[in-house]
Amino acid sequence: MIDWLTNNAGMTGLLFFFSVFVIVSVWAFRPSAKQSIEAHKFIPLRPSQTVEDK
């Protein structure tokens, strides 16, 4: 098993990372995530709050 993995490490890594990319993409762009994404889209534009401001 380890011999096969070392001989095919490039293809195994490609398939692994492509699979992770597809899973993360599907999870991020699922219809039920739209409300969460909409709530977070203005985070960089909000004024920052520090401990002293609270």
Beta strands, then each sheet from edge to edge (+ up, - down):
end
